[in-house]
Amino acid sequence: MQLDLFDDNIVQTKGRSKKHSENVTNRTATNRHKMTRLKEEHVLPMHNIKNKKETCDFLKYTLTLTSIYNVPQIIFSLSKALLGYELKEYRHFNSPCNIEIPENIRDEFDLIGSVYQYLTPKYNRLNQGSFYTSQDMIEQIISSVRILPNETIFDPSCGSGNLLFNSKTTKPSQIYGIDTDPIAILCCKTNYYLKFGEKAPSPNIFCQDFIQFIKSNKRQFDYVICNPPFGATINISQMSENTVATEDSLTYFVEHCATISSNKSLFILPESVINVKKHDVLRKWLLNNTNIYRIDSYGANFSGTMFPIVVLCIDNKGNNQDHFLFDNKKVSKKATAKMPFYYFRPIDEEDSKIIDKVFKRKAQSLKGSVFALGVVTGGNKDKLFDKKVDGAEPIITGKDIHKFTISKPQKWLKFDRKNLQQVAPTELYRAKEKLLYKVVSREMIFAIDYEGRLTLNSANFVIPKNLTISTKCLMGLFNSDLYNRLNKMLYGENKISKTNLENLPLPSLSKQQQQKMEHLIDTHKYKELDEFVYKIFEL
C-alpha cells in the first residue's frame, strides 16, 4: 500500500516553469550577511598541508605579496617556480613577482591550489561555491574507481585538478576538466604538467561555462567525478525544457553530469542535499532516473566550512538494483520513495516496517498549528544578562529545556522590541500554554511552558491547533523513544525544524489513552510511557 507520508505538493520535475529565473543560484551557501568579515577572511587549507609550520609560513608570505601584486600574478609566478618554465598562454599575468619555493614544501599535495585557496577571501569562495576537497577524502573516493587505460574521466568543476590527478590514470588523453575560474584552470594546468611532464600534449582542460559545455558537448565520459560548486550562479536560459525545474544550481550539475557518464558518476555533496526539504526535486529525479548504488558519509571535510558531506555514486553501466548502500547499510529504494520529501536515509528493512506502522496510524499533524521563533537579540553578548537587572525578565534558552521540564532560566532580557533583531508577536510568548523545544539537537526535547515566558531562538515553540489530543500528550509522544527513533530515521538532522515536525504523523487517541499518558507524565514514569507509546502503534 502506498502511504501518504506528507501533504506538500512535490515540485514538478519535468519542464521548467516560466516563473523560474534565467540565473539560478545554489541555496546551500551561508553566512552572506557577514559580508564585511568574510571579505577579509583567509582560511588556511589545513586539510591539505603536510608540513604544517613551513607551509603555513609560506602561505602567509604569499598573502603579504598581495599588497604589491594581484593574485593572478602571484599564481603565475608560483606556476613558473614549480615547473621551471612559464605557461605561454598565461604570459599576460607576468610581473616582476618572483617567488622562491622552499625545497621542504615542494612535495606538498597541490601546493599551487592551496595558495590560491588561501589567497581567495572566504566571501569570494562562498559566491563561487568553491570548496576544495581534503587529500585523505580524495584518496578514499578515488580508491573505489578502477579506470582502465582506454577509459576517460571528466570533472566539470575541476578547480586545481585534485580529483583528476589523483585518479589512477596513466595517459594525459584520459583526463578532461572544465572550470569557469581562469586562475583555477592555470593551477590545474600546472598540476597537469607536474604529473605528465613538459612534453605532454596540450591538456583537455578548459576555462568554460558548464551549461555551455553541456549544450555543445555530444560525447560521453566513462567516469564523471565532481565536487559541484555550492553557491554558484549559472545561466539556464538555453537549457532543454526537459531539465529538472528548480532554483538550485547544484541540481543542474548533478543531473547533467549523471547523464554524460557511461560508467559511473561520483558527486561530493553537502549532507543537506540528501536530507533537507529544498532538495526534494533532485532526490526525486535521482530515484526515478538514475541507478544510485552507494552513499557514503565523510563528516566535515572542506576547508573553512562546518557542514558534513556525503559522496553519492551512480552506476550507469550496472543493472538497476532495488536498493543502494548507505554507509554500507542496505537501503530499499522503494522505502526511500515513501520517505517525506524523498529523504535519503540509511534505513533498513526493520526501520521501514516501523515507519510504515506509524504512518498507518496517522490521523492528524501539526500543520495549521502556530510555530514561533524565539527572540533573536542581534547581539547576545550585550543584550543578555547573567543576573536580574532593572527592566529585565527571565528568558528560556535551549539549555534550559529538558524532556518534560524547564529548569530555572539563567539569562535575563530587556524585552524592548525595537532593540531586538527578530521577535515573534508578543501574544505568542505570553500564551498560557506553549510547547517548547530545543532547536539544535539530534534528540527531540520538549517541555510545556505555562507561565508565558520569553524564549531565545535556541528554544522555539509551537502552539498546537486543531488537534484531538492534548498538548501534554503531544509532549509525551515527541519525547518518547519511538518518536526519537522516527525523527532520526526520517530526518537525521542536528536540529529540530518546523518542516520536520509538521510532517511527523500523529495518531488519534481515545480519552482513556490520553488520561493514561498524562498520568504517566505527571508521575514521571517515562519508561512506562515509552512502552505505552509503542503499544499505541502495535510495535
C-alpha positions as a printed NumPy array, in Angstrom:
array([[  0.   ,   0.   ,   0.   ],
       [  1.328,   3.439,  -0.944],
       [  1.397,   5.588,   2.181],
       [  0.613,   9.3  ,   2.226],
       [  3.621,  10.345,   4.272],
       [  3.262,  14.044,   3.665],
       [  0.806,  16.508,   2.23 ],
       [  3.058,  19.054,   0.493],
       [  2.905,  19.156,  -3.296],
       [  6.138,  17.996,  -4.878],
       [  7.566,  20.428,  -7.41 ],
       [  7.233,  19.152, -10.977],
       [ 10.472,  17.578, -12.21 ],
       [  9.987,  17.922, -15.96 ],
       [  9.515,  21.149, -17.876],
       [ 10.727,  24.37 , -16.33 ],
       [  8.134,  26.895, -15.316],
       [  8.357,  30.378, -16.826],
       [  8.439,  31.67 , -13.28 ],
       [ 11.981,  30.356, -12.873],
       [ 14.628,  33.   , -13.473],
       [ 17.394,  32.566, -16.036],
       [ 20.136,  32.855, -13.435],
       [ 19.97 ,  30.168, -10.791],
       [ 21.963,  30.175,  -7.575],
       [ 22.594,  27.267,  -5.279],
       [ 20.87 ,  27.905,  -1.954],
       [ 23.343,  25.934,   0.128],
       [ 25.665,  28.939,   0.562],
       [ 25.536,  30.531,   4.02 ],
       [ 26.858,  33.491,   6.028],
       [ 26.293,  36.036,   3.254],
       [ 25.106,  38.585,   5.823],
       [ 28.589,  38.547,   7.375],
       [ 29.892,  40.182,   4.222],
       [ 32.482,  42.543,   5.67 ],
       [ 34.193,  39.915,   7.8  ],
       [ 34.1  ,  37.277,   5.078],
       [ 35.694,  39.605,   2.517],
       [ 38.71 ,  39.919,   4.783],
       [ 38.901,  36.31 ,   5.975],
       [ 41.528,  33.976,   4.516],
       [ 41.327,  30.321,   5.568],
       [ 44.432,  28.152,   5.75 ],
       [ 43.698,  24.859,   3.923],
       [ 44.992,  22.749,   6.81 ],
       [ 43.324,  19.626,   5.412],
       [ 45.891,  19.548,   2.583],
       [ 49.067,  20.56 ,   4.4  ],
       [ 51.741,  18.069,   5.467],
       [ 54.491,  20.427,   6.656],
       [ 52.311,  22.5  ,   8.949],
       [ 54.682,  25.247,  10.084],
       [ 56.795,  25.648,   6.946],
       [ 53.881,  25.576,   4.503],
       [ 51.674,  27.86 ,   6.631],
       [ 54.547,  30.338,   6.856],
       [ 54.894,  30.211,   3.067],
       [ 51.163,  30.737,   2.537],
       [ 51.181,  33.72 ,   4.868],
       [ 54.17 ,  35.095,   2.953],
       [ 52.225,  34.911,  -0.338],
       [ 49.391,  36.868,   1.302],
       [ 51.806,  39.722,   2.075],
       [ 52.604,  39.862,  -1.651],
       [ 49.005,  40.9  ,  -2.412],
       [ 49.878,  44.416,  -1.249],
       [ 52.149,  44.65 ,  -4.32 ],
       [ 50.854,  42.125,  -6.862],
       [ 47.44 ,  40.819,  -7.785],
       [ 46.504,  37.163,  -7.257],
       [ 46.862,  36.093, -10.943],
       [ 50.417,  37.484, -10.968],
       [ 51.281,  35.589,  -7.777],
       [ 49.811,  32.321,  -9.062],
       [ 51.58 ,  32.705, -12.425],
       [ 54.886,  33.288, -10.637],
       [ 54.281,  30.235,  -8.45 ],
       [ 53.452,  28.119, -11.517],
       [ 56.713,  29.195, -13.159],
       [ 58.666,  28.363,  -9.998],
       [ 57.091,  24.896,  -9.725],
       [ 57.505,  23.947, -13.393],
       [ 60.798,  25.674, -14.115],
       [ 59.223,  27.349, -17.126],
       [ 56.21 ,  29.531, -17.832],
       [ 52.926,  28.537, -19.426],
       [ 52.918,  30.754, -22.52 ],
       [ 49.163,  31.248, -22.699],
       [ 49.262,  32.99 , -19.295],
       [ 52.125,  35.381, -20.044],
       [ 49.733,  38.321, -19.712],
       [ 49.858,  37.617, -15.935],
       [ 53.651,  38.034, -15.906],
       [ 55.143,  40.579, -13.493],
       [ 58.346,  41.274, -11.534],
       [ 56.939,  38.918,  -8.865],
       [ 59.472,  36.104,  -8.447],
       [ 58.587,  33.506,  -5.844],
       [ 61.135,  31.113,  -4.424],
       [ 59.679,  27.898,  -3.046],
       [ 61.452,  26.297,  -0.073],
       [ 62.617,  22.801,  -1.012],
       [ 60.971,  21.191,   2.026],
       [ 57.457,  22.18 ,   0.872],
       [ 57.747,  21.336,  -2.83 ],
       [ 56.323,  17.89 ,  -2.127],
       [ 53.11 ,  19.342,  -0.683],
       [ 49.952,  17.986,  -2.235],
       [ 48.647,  20.629,  -4.684],
       [ 50.761,  23.493,  -3.377],
       [ 49.563,  25.909,  -6.065],
       [ 45.916,  25.057,  -5.345],
       [ 46.466,  25.577,  -1.617],
       [ 47.998,  29.011,  -2.23 ],
       [ 45.09 ,  30.006,  -4.469],
       [ 42.575,  28.801,  -1.89 ],
       [ 44.292,  30.797,   0.821],
       [ 44.584,  33.992,  -1.215],
       [ 40.88 ,  33.88 ,  -2.142],
       [ 38.769,  35.503,   0.626],
       [ 36.051,  33.327,   2.101],
       [ 33.341,  35.636,   0.74 ],
       [ 34.533,  35.06 ,  -2.835],
       [ 34.656,  31.314,  -2.274],
       [ 31.08 ,  31.326,  -0.997],
       [ 29.923,  33.275,  -4.042],
       [ 31.784,  30.957,  -6.394],
       [ 30.752,  27.846,  -4.496],
       [ 34.432,  26.921,  -4.301],
       [ 35.315,  24.453,  -1.545],
       [ 38.372,  22.284,  -2.113],
       [ 38.345,  18.648,  -1.044],
       [ 40.725,  17.141,   1.501],
       [ 43.51 ,  14.899,   0.241],
       [ 42.524,  12.   ,   2.519],
       [ 38.971,  12.104,   1.259],
       [ 40.058,  12.299,  -2.378],
       [ 42.209,   9.207,  -1.945],
       [ 39.288,   7.324,  -0.37 ],
       [ 36.925,   8.289,  -3.177],
       [ 39.36 ,   7.533,  -5.978],
       [ 40.313,   4.185,  -4.457],
       [ 36.826,   2.888,  -5.329],
       [ 37.251,   3.787,  -9.02 ],
       [ 39.184,   1.477, -11.33 ],
       [ 39.955,   3.398, -14.514],
       [ 41.314,   1.316, -17.375],
       [ 43.956,   2.756, -19.758],
       [ 41.367,   3.264, -22.521],
       [ 38.801,   4.993, -20.262],
       [ 38.214,   8.703, -19.629],
       [ 37.453,  10.764, -16.558],
       [ 35.754,  14.185, -16.539],
       [ 35.437,  16.808, -13.8  ],
       [ 33.042,  19.683, -14.709],
       [ 34.24 ,  21.895, -11.836],
       [ 37.835,  20.762, -11.699],
       [ 39.424,  23.598,  -9.726],
       [ 43.133,  22.815,  -9.437],
       [ 42.521,  19.203, -10.511],
       [ 42.589,  17.356,  -7.187],
       [ 40.185,  14.653,  -8.303],
       [ 41.612,  14.307, -11.809],
       [ 45.269,  13.951, -10.882],
       [ 44.696,  11.558,  -8.001],
       [ 42.791,   9.19 , -10.261],
       [ 44.664,   6.092, -11.376],
       [ 45.142,   7.476, -14.872],
       [ 48.363,   6.867, -16.788],
       [ 47.739,   8.785, -20.008],
       [ 47.119,  12.537, -20.491],
       [ 44.388,  11.702, -23.012],
       [ 42.26 ,  10.163, -20.241],
       [ 41.752,  13.437, -18.39 ],
       [ 39.133,  16.113, -19.126],
       [ 38.195,  19.081, -16.968],
       [ 36.467,  22.453, -17.111],
       [ 36.007,  25.33 , -14.682],
       [ 34.731,  28.892, -15.038],
       [ 37.62 ,  30.283, -12.975],
       [ 40.638,  31.058, -15.215],
       [ 43.07 ,  31.106, -12.285],
       [ 41.854,  27.691, -11.13 ],
       [ 42.49 ,  26.449, -14.684],
       [ 46.027,  27.9  , -14.513],
       [ 46.525,  25.892, -11.301],
       [ 45.039,  22.79 , -12.935],
       [ 47.27 ,  23.007, -15.996],
       [ 50.299,  23.494, -13.773],
       [ 49.438,  20.297, -11.909],
       [ 48.856,  18.553, -15.258],
       [ 52.402,  19.26 , -16.42 ],
       [ 53.803,  18.383, -12.986],
       [ 52.136,  14.978, -13.367],
       [ 52.832,  14.223, -17.038],
       [ 55.909,  16.331, -17.824],
       [ 56.727,  19.313, -20.027],
       [ 56.432,  17.317, -23.264],
       [ 52.867,  16.154, -22.547],
       [ 50.28 ,  17.145, -25.186],
       [ 48.072,  20.167, -24.582],
       [ 45.641,  19.187, -21.848],
       [ 41.91 ,  18.722, -22.325],
       [ 41.379,  21.285, -19.561],
       [ 39.391,  24.371, -20.439],
       [ 38.022,  27.552, -18.896],
       [ 34.427,  27.069, -19.898],
       [ 30.904,  27.521, -18.584],
       [ 29.32 ,  24.229, -17.542],
       [ 25.967,  24.864, -19.221],
       [ 27.601,  25.897, -22.494],
       [ 29.774,  22.809, -22.332],
       [ 26.759,  20.534, -21.813],
       [ 24.936,  22.212, -24.691],
       [ 27.819,  21.869, -27.162],
       [ 29.359,  18.61 , -25.969],
       [ 27.943,  15.472, -27.581],
       [ 30.321,  12.9  , -26.155],
       [ 30.173,  10.825, -23.006],
       [ 32.881,  10.008, -20.5  ],
       [ 33.454,   6.744, -18.706],
       [ 33.636,   8.426, -15.3  ],
       [ 32.392,  11.765, -14.056],
       [ 33.767,  12.721, -10.655],
       [ 32.564,  16.059,  -9.411],
       [ 32.698,  18.379,  -6.421],
       [ 29.894,  20.684,  -7.69 ],
       [ 30.093,  24.355,  -6.742],
       [ 27.987,  25.075,  -3.638],
       [ 26.634,  28.553,  -4.245],
       [ 27.484,  29.2  ,  -7.875],
       [ 25.185,  31.174, -10.166],
       [ 24.608,  29.641, -13.607],
       [ 22.571,  30.775, -16.604],
       [ 19.963,  28.158, -17.555],
       [ 18.13 ,  30.191, -20.218],
       [ 19.316,  27.967, -23.081],
       [ 18.887,  24.632, -21.378],
       [ 16.465,  21.955, -22.537],
       [ 12.865,  22.27 , -21.377],
       [ 13.146,  18.704, -20.109],
       [ 15.615,  19.812, -17.461],
       [ 14.674,  19.464, -13.798],
       [ 12.748,  22.551, -12.665],
       [ 14.454,  24.079,  -9.66 ],
       [ 16.042,  27.274,  -8.379],
       [ 19.134,  25.357,  -7.264],
       [ 22.241,  25.378,  -9.471],
       [ 23.746,  22.323,  -7.808],
       [ 20.808,  20.261,  -9.114],
       [ 21.712,  21.098, -12.713],
       [ 25.291,  19.97 , -12.204],
       [ 24.231,  16.644, -10.754],
       [ 21.511,  15.983, -13.337],
       [ 23.648,  16.671, -16.398],
       [ 26.794,  15.028, -15.052],
       [ 24.791,  11.883, -14.311],
       [ 23.63 ,  11.702, -17.931],
       [ 27.022,  12.173, -19.632],
       [ 28.711,   9.298, -17.824],
       [ 28.65 ,   5.868, -19.476],
       [ 30.016,   4.068, -16.422],
       [ 29.947,   5.762, -13.02 ],
       [ 29.295,   9.245, -11.629],
       [ 30.507,  10.313,  -8.185],
       [ 29.329,  13.534,  -6.539],
       [ 30.742,  15.195,  -3.431],
       [ 27.744,  16.935,  -1.873],
       [ 26.723,  18.706,   1.333],
       [ 24.711,  16.361,   3.54 ],
       [ 21.773,  18.739,   3.232],
       [ 21.284,  17.545,  -0.36 ],
       [ 20.075,  14.178,   0.929],
       [ 18.025,  15.222,   3.961],
       [ 16.742,  18.803,   3.59 ],
       [ 13.369,  19.605,   2.018],
       [ 14.589,  22.176,  -0.521],
       [ 16.457,  19.471,  -2.454],
       [ 13.41 ,  17.185,  -2.828],
       [ 13.239,  17.749,  -6.601],
       [ 16.793,  16.483,  -7.086],
       [ 16.237,  13.426,  -4.89 ],
       [ 13.053,  12.52 ,  -6.762],
       [ 14.861,  12.872, -10.091],
       [ 17.745,  10.711,  -8.901],
       [ 15.414,   7.948,  -7.702],
       [ 13.382,   7.94 , -10.909],
       [ 16.12 ,   8.478, -13.494],
       [ 19.384,   7.026, -12.211],
       [ 20.793,   3.912, -10.629],
       [ 22.038,   5.111,  -7.247],
       [ 24.264,   2.405,  -5.885],
       [ 26.099,   3.977,  -2.949],
       [ 26.122,   6.908,  -0.478],
       [ 29.   ,   7.379,   1.979],
       [ 29.27 ,   9.92 ,   4.811],
       [ 32.528,  11.799,   5.313],
       [ 31.812,  14.383,   8.007],
       [ 33.16 ,  17.947,   7.657],
       [ 35.976,  17.7  ,   5.102],
       [ 36.105,  21.116,   3.47 ],
       [ 38.44 ,  23.88 ,   4.492],
       [ 36.601,  26.826,   6.048],
       [ 33.239,  25.072,   6.395],
       [ 31.462,  23.144,   9.109],
       [ 28.833,  21.259,   7.132],
       [ 29.129,  17.465,   6.797],
       [ 29.381,  15.989,   3.321],
       [ 28.484,  12.783,   1.521],
       [ 29.603,  11.103,  -1.682],
       [ 26.757,   9.913,  -3.892],
       [ 27.597,   7.298,  -6.524],
       [ 25.576,   6.449,  -9.621],
       [ 26.196,   3.33 , -11.715],
       [ 25.165,   3.885, -15.331],
       [ 26.573,   0.596, -16.527],
       [ 25.307,  -1.936, -13.995],
       [ 21.837,  -3.373, -13.548],
       [ 19.346,  -1.171, -11.746],
       [ 19.16 ,  -2.619,  -8.234],
       [ 16.165,  -2.303,  -5.89 ],
       [ 18.445,  -0.987,  -3.159],
       [ 21.572,   1.091,  -2.563],
       [ 24.199,   1.106,   0.16 ],
       [ 24.217,   3.965,   2.642],
       [ 27.312,   3.77 ,   4.841],
       [ 27.367,   0.048,   3.976],
       [ 23.761,  -0.359,   5.118],
       [ 21.387,  -1.788,   2.508],
       [ 18.539,   0.69 ,   1.851],
       [ 15.426,  -0.102,  -0.169],
       [ 14.755,   2.37 ,  -2.996],
       [ 11.043,   1.617,  -2.668],
       [ 11.168,   2.6  ,   1.007],
       [ 13.123,   5.766,   0.137],
       [ 10.432,   6.761,  -2.37 ],
       [  7.914,   6.751,   0.503],
       [ 10.013,   8.947,   2.791],
       [  8.903,  12.541,   3.448],
       [ 10.352,  14.699,   0.67 ],
       [ 12.241,  11.65 ,  -0.66 ],
       [ 14.841,  11.953,   2.072],
       [ 17.784,   9.611,   1.53 ],
       [ 18.258,   7.934,   4.875],
       [ 20.189,   4.826,   5.994],
       [ 17.05 ,   2.865,   6.923],
       [ 16.999,  -0.926,   6.755],
       [ 14.032,  -3.248,   6.375],
       [ 13.224,  -3.174,  10.098],
       [ 13.273,   0.657,  10.108],
       [ 10.971,   0.659,   7.099],
       [  8.448,  -1.549,   8.908],
       [  8.401,   0.824,  11.882],
       [  7.849,   3.825,   9.587],
       [  5.016,   2.038,   7.781],
       [  3.245,   1.128,  11.024],
       [  3.486,   4.633,  12.451],
       [  2.223,   6.307,   9.281],
       [ -0.679,   3.866,   9.013],
       [ -1.949,   5.326,  12.295],
       [ -1.596,   8.909,  11.084],
       [ -4.807,  10.808,  11.838],
       [ -3.523,  14.378,  12.146],
       [ -0.422,  16.545,  12.136],
       [  0.904,  19.892,  13.327],
       [  0.19 ,  21.545,  10.003],
       [ -2.005,  24.525,  10.752],
       [ -0.55 ,  24.962,  14.229],
       [  1.267,  28.146,  15.211],
       [  5.067,  27.912,  15.194],
       [  7.149,  30.73 ,  16.602],
       [ 10.824,  31.597,  16.686],
       [ 12.454,  32.512,  19.962],
       [ 13.858,  36.023,  20.285],
       [ 16.816,  36.867,  18.042],
       [ 18.577,  39.595,  20.007],
       [ 21.079,  40.707,  17.367],
       [ 23.827,  40.577,  19.994],
       [ 23.523,  38.163,  22.931],
       [ 26.751,  39.418,  24.484],
       [ 25.329,  42.902,  25.007],
       [ 21.615,  42.171,  25.419],
       [ 21.511,  39.064,  27.611],
       [ 22.312,  39.36 ,  31.313],
       [ 23.562,  36.695,  33.71 ],
       [ 21.579,  38.166,  36.577],
       [ 18.407,  40.167,  37.065],
       [ 18.71 ,  43.872,  36.262],
       [ 16.112,  46.622,  36.257],
       [ 13.608,  46.188,  33.446],
       [ 14.791,  42.678,  32.542],
       [ 12.858,  39.408,  32.739],
       [ 13.939,  35.749,  32.595],
       [ 14.294,  34.221,  29.133],
       [ 14.34 ,  30.49 ,  28.413],
       [ 17.239,  29.215,  26.311],
       [ 17.78 ,  25.835,  24.685],
       [ 19.991,  24.807,  27.615],
       [ 17.058,  25.299,  29.988],
       [ 14.813,  22.815,  28.17 ],
       [ 14.871,  19.175,  29.227],
       [ 12.465,  16.382,  28.442],
       [  9.197,  17.233,  30.218],
       [ 10.748,  20.011,  32.343],
       [ 12.161,  23.527,  32.106],
       [ 14.935,  24.459,  34.52 ],
       [ 15.125,  27.901,  36.078],
       [ 16.286,  30.328,  33.339],
       [ 19.843,  31.57 ,  33.745],
       [ 19.535,  34.563,  31.405],
       [ 17.586,  37.843,  31.546],
       [ 16.496,  40.174,  28.768],
       [ 15.009,  43.647,  28.493],
       [ 12.075,  42.957,  26.189],
       [ 12.202,  46.086,  24.046],
       [ 11.007,  45.004,  20.602],
       [ 12.644,  47.987,  18.885],
       [ 16.04 ,  46.963,  20.256],
       [ 15.851,  43.339,  19.094],
       [ 16.642,  41.865,  15.685],
       [ 13.714,  39.466,  15.295],
       [ 10.755,  38.904,  17.583],
       [  7.54 ,  36.901,  17.297],
       [  4.221,  38.566,  18.185],
       [  4.187,  39.29 ,  21.908],
       [  0.93 ,  37.398,  22.472],
       [  2.586,  34.156,  21.361],
       [  5.264,  34.369,  24.048],
       [  2.558,  35.191,  26.599],
       [  0.365,  32.209,  25.658],
       [ -0.868,  30.302,  28.706],
       [  0.335,  27.032,  27.22 ],
       [  3.023,  26.547,  24.586],
       [  5.187,  23.568,  23.701],
       [  8.887,  24.464,  23.732],
       [ 11.634,  22.503,  22.023],
       [ 15.4  ,  22.623,  21.907],
       [ 16.347,  23.624,  18.348],
       [ 19.939,  22.423,  17.958],
       [ 19.711,  18.785,  18.939],
       [ 19.579,  15.333,  17.399],
       [ 17.229,  14.346,  20.224],
       [ 13.633,  15.543,  20.437],
       [ 13.475,  17.506,  23.689],
       [ 10.098,  19.073,  24.511],
       [  8.561,  20.765,  27.553],
       [  5.488,  22.899,  28.213],
       [  5.676,  26.486,  29.427],
       [  2.57 ,  27.522,  31.381],
       [  3.926,  30.897,  32.532],
       [  4.008,  32.984,  29.343],
       [  7.781,  33.404,  29.415],
       [ 10.112,  34.63 ,  26.707],
       [ 12.297,  32.17 ,  24.786],
       [ 15.571,  32.7  ,  22.963],
       [ 15.94 ,  31.472,  19.381],
       [ 17.67 ,  28.328,  20.671],
       [ 14.259,  27.478,  22.147],
       [ 11.473,  27.71 ,  19.585],
       [  7.897,  26.691,  20.308],
       [  4.598,  25.589,  18.847],
       [  1.037,  26.324,  19.947],
       [ -0.961,  23.296,  18.722],
       [ -4.186,  23.98 ,  16.813],
       [ -7.   ,  21.69 ,  15.655],
       [ -5.648,  18.566,  17.351],
       [ -7.779,  15.949,  19.087],
       [ -5.031,  15.248,  21.637],
       [ -3.847,  17.456,  24.491],
       [ -0.593,  19.401,  24.426],
       [  0.653,  17.234,  27.276],
       [  0.037,  14.065,  25.253],
       [  1.772,  15.667,  22.278],
       [  4.768,  16.359,  24.517],
       [  4.686,  12.717,  25.62 ],
       [  4.716,  11.461,  22.04 ],
       [  7.548,  13.74 ,  20.921],
       [  9.712,  12.902,  23.941],
       [  9.111,   9.172,  23.58 ],
       [ 11.71 ,   6.689,  22.442],
       [  9.609,   5.809,  19.381],
       [  9.353,   9.372,  18.075],
       [ 13.042,   9.95 ,  18.694],
       [ 13.795,   6.863,  16.62 ],
       [ 11.354,   8.053,  13.982],
       [ 12.939,  11.503,  13.868],
       [ 16.412,  10.027,  13.386],
       [ 15.233,   7.588,  10.721],
       [ 13.313,  10.193,   8.73 ],
       [ 15.496,  13.259,   9.121],
       [ 18.807,  12.625,  10.882],
       [ 19.49 ,  16.328,  11.272],
       [ 21.26 ,  18.064,  14.136],
       [ 18.302,  20.356,  14.64 ],
       [ 14.552,  20.186,  15.133],
       [ 12.795,  22.097,  12.366],
       [  9.235,  23.271,  11.8  ],
       [  9.002,  21.407,   8.487],
       [ 10.056,  18.117,  10.039],
       [  7.685,  18.494,  12.997],
       [  4.797,  19.336,  10.695],
       [  5.33 ,  16.11 ,   8.806],
       [  5.532,  13.769,  11.777],
       [  2.359,  11.624,  11.935],
       [  0.101,  11.993,  14.965],
       [ -2.389,   9.287,  15.921],
       [ -5.913,   9.646,  17.208],
       [ -6.07 ,   8.747,  20.905],
       [ -9.084,   7.799,  22.97 ],
       [ -9.948,   9.704,  26.136],
       [ -8.714,   6.768,  28.203],
       [ -5.398,   6.618,  26.343],
       [ -4.837,  10.325,  26.868],
       [ -5.644,  10.056,  30.551],
       [ -3.137,   7.243,  30.951],
       [ -0.424,   9.135,  29.07 ],
       [ -0.945,  12.251,  31.176],
       [ -0.845,  10.171,  34.376],
       [  2.463,   8.56 ,  33.355],
       [  3.896,  12.015,  32.614],
       [  2.638,  13.505,  35.882],
       [  4.114,  10.611,  37.877],
       [  7.411,  10.71 ,  35.905],
       [  7.039,   7.1  ,  34.736],
       [  8.781,   7.759,  31.468],
       [  9.889,   4.181,  30.745],
       [  6.3  ,   3.025,  31.055],
       [  5.308,   5.928,  28.828],
       [  7.744,   4.706,  26.152],
       [  6.232,   1.216,  26.33 ],
       [  2.716,   2.642,  26.127],
       [  3.563,   4.691,  23.003],
       [  4.961,   1.594,  21.295],
       [  1.721,  -0.277,  22.098],
       [ -0.361,   2.527,  20.563],
       [  1.294,   1.766,  17.232],
       [  1.26 ,  -2.02 ,  17.787],
       [  5.044,  -2.123,  17.971]])
